[in-house]
Amino acid sequence: FLQIYIFIKRGAHPTQGSIHQIFFFTIMQRASPTPYINTNMGQSTSISASRPISPAPSGSHGHRRTMSGRASISCSSTFNNLGNALQDTAPEPEPIPVILSKGELRRSIEDYEHLLASAKVYRNQMIHLATAAANFGYALERVAKNRGALDAGQGLQATAGLQLLISNHQQLLSDTFYKTFEIPLLENLDNHKNTIYQSEENYDRATREISEKIKVTEAKNLMSGRKGQRDLTQFRKALQDLTHQVDELERIKDDFHRHMLDTEQRNFNLILAKAGGVVRAEVDVYERIANKGMADPVLEQVGKSGCAYDKNN
């Protein structure tokens, strides 16, 4: 098989007869050290008669013919060429974990827009809650100022102060939510949509162009075959051109899907980071409100005397 490979690498086209000659020559070489010349191939592949055959060591079965200098150089060169070809071959890229369709990309943008719409409603409700808590606190203060309140007035004043604290923190939370969550994501939405749409446009144009090239190559090959002008060399070149163009089309598709997945991952990671900022702000605000209720002795007493739920649960 090595002889057949060398024969093909030299540019010749083996026929059934030449393949039989190569196999016959290989068998004759193993059977006899005498040279065998293939006159049809126009070259001698014999073993040099000037190099004696080493005798078989004692105790061995039969005789082993040593490889001549020419044969060893040929094999070494062949294996080196194969090794270089393997080194030049680029490693296979890792498979894409998720291939996103255009419909999925559209739904992702719609979900993004729905998130921002819900965030706006949430922020407006926080503003309404801040206003409602403030009004509730002012109403408690008015009740506490009545002369008939007596001992209850102190507890009502403390409760009113807690509601005003809630109002202030809700206002602060709504401002923080708008500046650190809504605005950055609104700005990123425009960039994200432009990236998706532009990438899809470039991808469609590139695939359309390479598909046209493939059609032209196929048409030229078929036309040459119908005219009887196509030989084996021309047919091989046409196959190489088609293979190269198909590989280019696959590369374009692979690059597009990888780029889309990377874009989506960066987008979702940004949303997660901004949502994490909201979580930290909310936890901080609610902890301050809880600490206020536990640190104020008047509020603590009010909470114990008028608790509306089972404290054991």
Helices and strands as residue ranges (DSSP letters): H 2-9, H 16-31, E 37-38, E 43-44, H 69-88, H 102-144, G 147-149, H 152-177, I 178-182, H 183-226, H 232-295, H 297-305
